[in-house]
Amino acid sequence: EVKVVESGGGLVQAGGSLRLSCETSGFTFNDYAIGWYRQAPGKERKGVSCISASGSGTYYADSVKGRFTISRDSVKKTVYLQMNSLKSEDTAVYYCAKSSVCPKMGLPITGDNWGQGTQVTVSS
């Protein structure tokens, strides 16, 4: 069974940092790209960042470039999203998901089988 578990969210002041984790199981980790997506209240779910299966390619939405860094650990089968200089507009539920290749970031995304997500709230 494919499973992803997001964690690491919380309440942080603007300018602060958080590191999200996406623990995976049930599939061959090194065969898939892993992306982070977020959904703010009343808005569509959109791509934030994605890392290729090999780890050599990383992609970011324009809104987070220079502030967020994605990485992956093939031993722990976990993908991380380091978020620095957080802004109030980063407030959302963050989800991770696997894909064969990274989709273009910053665009809406649909699909089923999302995990429970992790809430990030940035206070201004």
Disulfide bonds with the S-S distance in Angstrom:
Cys22-Cys96 2.05
Cys50-Cys102 2.05
